[in-house]
Amino acid sequence: MEERFRIDGPRFEIARGTKDYPDVFEAVPEPPERLYVIGDPSALKEGLAVVGARKATPYGLNATKMLAGRAAELGVVVISGGARGCDAAAHEAALAAGGQTVAFLGGGCDEPYPKSNVDLFRRIVKGGGVVASEFPWHYPPKPFMFRKRNRLIAGLARATLIVEAGLPSGTFSTADEALAANKDVLAVPGSIFSATSAGSNMLLAQGAMPIVSKEVFDSAIMSLFPEIVGGGYGAEQLALLAGDGADAGVDDPILSALAADPMRLEEIIALFADGDDPMAAATRVMAHVSLLEGAGALTRFPDGRFGAVG
């Protein structure tokens, strides 16, 4: 390895079954027997995977920056693959927001790829994050290894956000890994004329949660990461978002409706988002659904519908 490509920082080899080894990896296909890590191992915790096209459009890059940055602001670790395009934009946005980010490489950490992102990898480590691989330090990257590492990106993440994805693509394979693990997949819709959005739009047709605004994304994060809600919303703000501040599930009209007939989020919004400001009303409904789900009163089915529990 040329010294100019070296990523400095604390180095660890984390064996399967030891205290720093993420428990969630036990559920992935072929759990790695060892992780090679540069940075702070405490960053290897459940977060949000944000992945997208390498040849990203300006739309994809802007969406990635907004959403990954927002997740980091709320205290969620942003996980990606360190590639050009959307992956790099996700890491950059997390760093700019002062958050932790994890980059899983497709080769050994002393053979970083792409070389053009070495400075980014160094800043990830300096920012309290991690550059990691299941391959030994000097193992050269090979094409098949990038798809193999996608199971680790999806495996460490509690949910995966697809910003742009073609068909077929490595990004789409990360979504496949998340779906196979029965984890939530979120997707940003794109133009039907854009090849880089074909995969994202296909996922939406299959039931992925549509991220159509920052407000919808906030609602999704509140639902997925209730333990970090305080990072962005206090109790009073949550009560305002919910509309009436009532305890989730007590004579709740949305819960009653979903007990009778499970619905997708857009159907719930269409029924309950009344008011002079459609966007504000929709935001209140989405936040209320998140509160109900966080309280355990609702569950989300594999096809994307919400239904009452019990």
C-alpha positions in Angstrom: 0.0 0.0 0.0 1.3 3.5 -0.9 1.6 5.7 2.2 -0.5 8.4 0.5 -3.5 6.1 0.6 -3.1 5.0 4.2 -6.1 5.6 6.5 -4.7 6.6 9.9 -6.5 5.9 13.2 -7.1 3.2 15.8 -7.1 -0.2 14.3 -9.1 -3.2 15.6 -9.7 -6.8 14.5 -13.0 -7.7 16.0 -13.7 -11.5 16.2 -17.2 -12.9 16.0 -18.6 -13.4 19.5 -16.5 -10.7 21.2 -18.0 -7.6 22.9 -17.5 -5.1 20.0 -18.9 -7.5 17.4 -22.4 -6.3 16.3 -25.0 -8.8 17.4 -27.1 -8.0 14.4 -24.6 -9.6 12.1 -25.6 -13.0 13.5 -28.7 -12.7 11.4 -26.9 -12.0 8.1 -26.0 -14.7 5.6 -22.5 -16.0 6.3 -21.7 -13.7 9.3 -18.1 -12.5 9.0 -15.8 -14.3 11.4 -13.7 -11.1 11.8 -14.1 -7.4 11.1 -11.2 -5.2 10.3 -11.9 -1.7 11.6 -10.3 1.7 11.6 -11.9 4.2 14.0 -14.3 3.9 16.9 -15.9 0.5 17.2 -18.8 2.0 19.2 -20.0 3.4 15.9 -20.8 -0.1 14.7 -24.4 0.1 15.9 -27.8 0.0 14.2 -28.4 3.0 12.0 -29.8 4.0 8.7 -28.2 2.7 5.5 -28.3 5.4 2.8 -27.3 4.1 -0.6 -27.7 5.1 -4.2 -26.3 5.3 -7.7 -22.6 5.8 -8.3 -23.4 7.9 -11.3 -25.9 10.0 -9.3 -28.0 12.8 -10.8 -28.0 16.2 -9.1 -31.5 15.3 -7.8 -30.1 12.1 -6.2 -27.2 13.9 -4.6 -29.4 16.7 -3.2 -31.9 14.2 -1.8 -29.0 12.2 -0.3 -27.5 15.2 1.4 -30.8 16.4 2.8 -31.9 13.0 4.2 -28.6 11.6 5.4 -27.8 15.0 7.0 -31.2 15.0 8.8 -30.7 11.4 10.1 -27.3 12.4 11.5 -28.8 15.5 13.1 -31.3 13.3 14.9 -28.5 11.1 16.2 -28.8 8.2 13.8 -25.6 6.6 12.5 -25.5 6.8 8.7 -24.2 3.6 7.0 -23.1 3.3 3.4 -20.5 1.8 1.1 -18.0 4.6 0.5 -18.6 4.6 -3.2 -18.7 7.6 -5.5 -22.0 9.3 -6.0 -24.8 8.9 -3.4 -22.7 6.8 -1.0 -20.0 9.5 -0.7 -22.7 12.2 -0.4 -24.3 10.4 2.5 -21.1 10.1 4.4 -20.3 13.8 3.7 -23.7 14.9 4.9 -23.4 12.9 8.1 -20.0 14.5 8.8 -21.3 18.0 8.0 -24.1 17.4 10.6 -21.6 16.3 13.2 -22.9 12.7 13.2 -21.2 9.3 13.1 -21.0 7.4 9.8 -19.8 3.9 8.9 -18.3 3.0 5.5 -18.1 -0.7 4.6 -15.4 -1.3 1.9 -15.4 -3.9 -0.8 -11.7 -4.8 -0.1 -9.3 -4.5 2.7 -9.0 -1.2 4.6 -5.4 -0.8 3.4 -6.6 -1.1 -0.2 -9.3 1.5 -0.1 -11.5 1.9 -3.1 -12.1 4.2 -4.7 -8.8 5.9 -4.1 -10.4 9.3 -4.8 -12.4 8.9 -1.5 -9.4 8.3 0.7 -9.6 11.8 2.2 -13.3 11.1 2.9 -12.4 7.9 4.7 -9.9 9.7 6.8 -12.4 12.3 7.8 -14.9 9.6 8.7 -12.4 8.2 11.2 -11.5 11.6 12.6 -15.2 12.3 13.0 -15.8 9.4 15.3 -17.0 7.0 12.7 -15.6 3.8 11.2 -14.1 2.4 8.0 -14.6 -1.3 8.1 -14.3 -4.5 6.1 -14.7 -8.2 6.5 -11.6 -8.7 4.3 -8.0 -8.6 5.7 -6.1 -5.3 5.7 -4.3 -5.7 2.4 -6.9 -7.7 0.5 -7.4 -6.1 -2.9 -10.9 -5.3 -3.9 -12.6 -7.4 -6.6 -16.0 -6.9 -8.3 -17.9 -9.7 -6.5 -16.8 -8.4 -3.1 -18.8 -5.2 -3.4 -22.1 -7.1 -3.6 -21.0 -9.4 -0.8 -20.4 -6.4 1.5 -23.9 -5.1 0.8 -25.3 -7.6 3.2 -23.2 -6.0 5.9 -24.5 -2.5 5.1 -28.1 -3.8 5.2 -27.4 -6.0 8.2 -26.1 -3.3 10.4 -28.9 -0.9 9.4 -32.3 -1.0 11.1 -33.7 0.3 7.8 -32.3 1.0 4.3 -33.0 4.2 2.3 -32.6 3.9 -1.4 -32.1 7.3 -3.0 -31.4 6.3 -6.6 -31.0 2.8 -8.1 -31.0 1.5 -11.6 -32.0 -2.0 -12.6 -30.0 -4.1 -12.0 -27.5 -2.4 -9.7 -25.5 -2.9 -6.6 -27.7 -0.4 -4.8 -30.8 -2.6 -5.6 -29.0 -5.6 -4.3 -28.6 -3.8 -0.9 -32.4 -3.4 -0.8 -32.7 -7.1 -1.6 -30.5 -7.9 1.4 -32.7 -5.7 3.6 -35.9 -7.2 2.4 -34.5 -10.7 2.9 -33.7 -9.8 6.5 -37.3 -8.5 6.9 -36.1 -4.9 7.5 -37.7 -1.7 6.4 -36.9 -0.3 3.0 -37.5 3.4 2.2 -37.1 4.8 -1.2 -37.1 8.3 -2.8 -39.3 8.4 -5.9 -37.9 9.6 -9.2 -38.8 10.3 -12.7 -40.2 7.4 -14.7 -37.9 8.6 -17.5 -34.7 8.4 -15.3 -32.8 5.1 -15.5 -31.2 5.9 -12.1 -34.7 5.9 -10.5 -36.0 2.7 -12.1 -34.9 0.6 -9.1 -36.2 3.0 -6.6 -39.6 3.3 -8.3 -39.8 -0.5 -8.5 -39.2 -0.8 -4.8 -42.0 1.7 -4.2 -44.4 -0.4 -6.4 -43.4 -3.4 -4.2 -44.3 -1.6 -1.0 -41.2 0.3 0.1 -42.1 3.4 2.2 -42.1 6.5 -0.1 -40.0 9.4 1.2 -41.6 12.3 -0.6 -40.6 15.1 1.8 -38.4 16.0 4.8 -41.5 15.8 7.0 -42.3 12.3 5.8 -38.7 11.3 6.5 -38.8 12.8 10.0 -41.9 10.7 10.7 -40.2 7.6 9.5 -37.1 8.2 11.6 -39.3 8.8 14.7 -41.0 5.4 14.1 -37.8 3.5 13.3 -35.6 5.0 16.1 -38.0 5.9 19.0 -35.0 5.9 21.4 -33.4 8.9 19.6 -36.6 11.0 19.1 -35.4 13.3 21.8 -32.5 14.4 19.6 -34.9 16.2 17.3 -38.3 16.4 19.0 -39.3 17.0 22.6 -42.5 15.8 24.2 -44.3 19.0 23.5 -43.3 19.0 19.8 -44.5 15.4 19.5 -47.8 16.3 21.0 -48.2 19.1 18.6 -47.3 16.9 15.6 -49.8 14.3 16.8 -52.5 16.9 16.8 -54.2 16.7 20.2 -51.5 15.4 22.5 -53.6 12.4 23.5 -52.0 9.1 24.6 -51.4 6.9 21.6 -54.1 4.4 21.2 -56.8 5.9 23.5 -60.0 6.2 21.5 -57.9 6.9 18.5 -59.8 7.2 15.1 -56.8 6.1 13.0 -56.2 3.1 15.2 -59.9 2.2 15.0 -59.9 2.5 11.2 -56.8 0.3 10.9 -58.3 -2.3 13.2 -61.1 -2.6 10.7 -59.0 -2.4 7.5 -55.2 -2.2 7.2 -54.1 0.6 4.9 -51.0 2.1 3.3 -49.7 5.4 4.6 -51.0 7.4 1.6 -54.5 5.9 2.2 -54.4 6.9 5.9 -53.4 10.4 4.9 -56.2 10.7 2.3 -58.7 9.8 5.0 -57.5 11.8 7.9 -55.4 14.8 6.6 -58.1 17.4 6.9 -57.2 21.1 7.2 -56.5 24.3 5.3 -52.8 23.3 4.9 -52.6 19.9 3.2 -48.9 19.5 3.9 -49.2 20.4 7.6 -52.2 18.1 7.9 -50.4 15.2 6.2 -47.4 15.7 8.5 -49.6 15.5 11.6 -51.1 12.3 10.3 -47.7 10.7 9.6 -46.4 11.8 13.0 -49.4 10.3 14.7 -49.0 7.0 12.8 -45.4 7.0 14.0 -46.4 7.6 17.6 -48.9 4.7 17.4 -46.3 2.4 15.8 -43.7 3.4 18.4 -46.2 2.7 21.2 -46.7 -0.8 19.8 -50.3 -0.1 18.8 -49.6 -0.5 15.1 -47.5 -2.8 13.0 -46.3 -2.5 9.5 -47.0 -5.5 7.2 -44.4 -6.7 4.6 -46.6 -5.2 1.8 -46.3 -1.7 3.4 -49.8 -1.5 5.0 -50.3 -0.5 8.6 -52.6 -2.5 10.9 -53.7 -2.5 14.5 -52.0 -4.8 17.0 -54.3 -7.1 18.9 
